[in-house]
Amino acid sequence: MVDAIKRKVTDKKLKQQLDEFVAKYDEFQNEEYVSELVGILADNYPSLSTPEKSIVKRWIQKVAKMLKIDALIDTDSDVLDLL
């Protein structure tokens, strides 16, 4: 997920923040990693381009499906509410 965003992101500051974030973790499936990633995405979501926002939205939909949550995500506001 982070790699997909890093490939599309145009904001150099955000790309650097994501690089530093990934470098801190050896294991990507712990709750601290996920919570920090969600915080970074929520902080930067309004400034993302449409393709970048689409990646985040698809990721949220996948997570919701894994958790068997029926999440209606139509708008940017819906995404931010879930983040």
Contacts in CASP RR format, 6 or more apart in sequence:
PFRMAT RR
TARGET T0000
AUTHOR 0000-0000-0000
METHOD contacts of the structure
MODEL  1
MVDAIKRKVTDKKLKQQLDEFVAKYDEFQNEEYVSELVGILADNYPSLST
PEKSIVKRWIQKVAKMLKIDALIDTDSDVLDLL
1 37 0 8 1.000
1 55 0 8 1.000
1 59 0 8 1.000
2 18 0 8 1.000
2 21 0 8 1.000
2 22 0 8 1.000
2 37 0 8 1.000
4 55 0 8 1.000
4 59 0 8 1.000
5 18 0 8 1.000
5 41 0 8 1.000
5 52 0 8 1.000
5 55 0 8 1.000
5 56 0 8 1.000
6 15 0 8 1.000
6 18 0 8 1.000
6 19 0 8 1.000
8 49 0 8 1.000
8 51 0 8 1.000
8 52 0 8 1.000
8 55 0 8 1.000
9 15 0 8 1.000
9 18 0 8 1.000
9 48 0 8 1.000
9 52 0 8 1.000
10 49 0 8 1.000
10 52 0 8 1.000
11 44 0 8 1.000
11 47 0 8 1.000
11 48 0 8 1.000
14 40 0 8 1.000
14 44 0 8 1.000
14 47 0 8 1.000
17 40 0 8 1.000
17 44 0 8 1.000
18 40 0 8 1.000
21 36 0 8 1.000
21 37 0 8 1.000
21 40 0 8 1.000
25 33 0 8 1.000
27 33 0 8 1.000
38 83 0 8 1.000
39 83 0 8 1.000
41 56 0 8 1.000
41 83 0 8 1.000
42 80 0 8 1.000
42 83 0 8 1.000
45 53 0 8 1.000
45 56 0 8 1.000
45 76 0 8 1.000
45 79 0 8 1.000
45 80 0 8 1.000
45 83 0 8 1.000
46 76 0 8 1.000
46 80 0 8 1.000
48 56 0 8 1.000
53 76 0 8 1.000
53 79 0 8 1.000
56 79 0 8 1.000
56 83 0 8 1.000
57 73 0 8 1.000
57 79 0 8 1.000
60 71 0 8 1.000
60 73 0 8 1.000
60 79 0 8 1.000
60 82 0 8 1.000
60 83 0 8 1.000
61 71 0 8 1.000
61 73 0 8 1.000
64 70 0 8 1.000
64 71 0 8 1.000
64 73 0 8 1.000
64 82 0 8 1.000
71 78 0 8 1.000
71 82 0 8 1.000
72 78 0 8 1.000
73 79 0 8 1.000
73 82 0 8 1.000
END
